[in-house]
Amino acid sequence: MYAVVVTFTVKPEHRAAFAALMAENAAASRRESACRQFDVCTDPARPDEVFLYELYDDRAGFDAHLDMAHFKAFKAAIAPMIDGVDLRGFESVVQ
């Protein structure tokens, strides 16, 4: 398995638009054959922070996700809405 954690810092004036785009992206991502989990989380104490937990069959599955049309459109649309993004990938070491 390959796990991905992403934290977005969203500009306050774009929270609603970002959330709508994220909902579309998450739904499309969950339909990908290699995607096993795609969670979108927030903490009410930090409303400008959006945390993703994604799980794929392997790194190749995640790489395929990055090449999907829906992801490319999402990435382009949110670019002006965010102040930052932190993406980290983790390979499973214990089965």
C-alpha positions as CSV (number, residue, x, y, z in Angstrom):
1,M,0.0,0.0,0.0
2,Y,1.0,3.6,-0.5
3,A,-0.4,6.3,1.8
4,V,-0.4,10.0,1.0
5,V,-1.1,12.8,3.5
6,V,-1.7,16.3,2.2
7,T,-2.3,19.5,4.1
8,F,-3.7,22.5,2.3
9,T,-3.7,26.0,3.7
10,V,-6.7,27.6,2.1
11,K,-7.1,31.4,1.8
12,P,-10.1,32.3,4.1
13,E,-12.1,34.0,1.3
14,H,-11.9,30.8,-0.8
15,R,-13.0,28.2,1.8
16,A,-16.4,27.5,0.3
17,A,-15.2,27.3,-3.3
18,F,-12.2,25.1,-2.3
19,A,-14.6,22.8,-0.4
20,A,-16.8,22.3,-3.4
21,L,-13.9,21.5,-5.7
22,M,-12.4,19.2,-3.1
23,A,-15.7,17.3,-2.8
24,E,-15.7,16.8,-6.6
25,N,-12.1,15.7,-6.6
26,A,-12.5,13.3,-3.7
27,A,-15.5,11.6,-5.3
28,A,-13.7,11.2,-8.6
29,S,-10.6,9.9,-6.8
30,R,-12.5,7.3,-4.9
31,R,-13.7,5.9,-8.3
32,E,-10.1,5.2,-9.4
33,S,-9.2,1.5,-9.5
34,A,-6.1,1.9,-7.3
35,C,-7.6,4.2,-4.7
36,R,-8.6,2.4,-1.5
37,Q,-9.4,5.4,0.7
38,F,-9.7,9.2,0.2
39,D,-10.6,11.1,3.4
40,V,-11.0,14.9,3.6
41,C,-10.7,16.3,7.1
42,T,-10.7,19.7,8.9
43,D,-10.4,20.9,12.5
44,P,-12.9,23.6,13.5
45,A,-10.1,25.3,15.4
46,R,-8.1,25.6,12.2
47,P,-10.7,26.3,9.5
48,D,-8.1,27.3,6.9
49,E,-6.4,23.9,7.1
50,V,-7.6,20.9,5.1
51,F,-6.0,17.5,5.7
52,L,-6.3,14.6,3.2
53,Y,-5.5,10.9,3.9
54,E,-5.3,8.9,0.7
55,L,-4.5,5.2,0.3
56,Y,-3.5,3.5,-3.0
57,D,-2.5,0.0,-4.0
58,D,1.0,1.2,-4.7
59,R,3.1,4.2,-5.8
60,A,2.1,3.5,-9.4
61,G,-1.5,3.9,-8.4
62,F,-0.8,7.3,-6.9
63,D,1.2,8.3,-9.9
64,A,-1.7,7.4,-12.1
65,H,-4.0,9.5,-9.9
66,L,-1.7,12.5,-10.5
67,D,-2.1,12.0,-14.2
68,M,-6.0,11.9,-14.1
69,A,-7.8,14.7,-15.9
70,H,-10.0,15.4,-12.8
71,F,-6.9,15.8,-10.7
72,K,-5.2,18.1,-13.2
73,A,-8.3,20.3,-13.4
74,F,-8.6,20.4,-9.6
75,K,-5.0,21.3,-9.2
76,A,-5.3,24.2,-11.7
77,A,-8.5,25.5,-10.2
78,I,-7.3,25.6,-6.6
79,A,-3.9,27.2,-7.3
80,P,-5.1,30.7,-6.6
81,M,-7.1,29.6,-3.6
82,I,-4.3,28.2,-1.4
83,D,-1.4,29.7,0.5
84,G,0.4,26.4,0.7
85,V,0.4,22.6,0.4
86,D,2.4,19.9,2.1
87,L,2.3,16.5,0.5
88,R,4.0,13.4,1.9
89,G,4.0,9.8,0.7
90,F,4.6,6.7,2.7
91,E,5.2,3.1,1.6
92,S,3.9,0.3,3.7
93,V,6.6,-1.6,5.5
94,V,4.6,-4.0,7.5
95,Q,1.9,-6.3,5.9
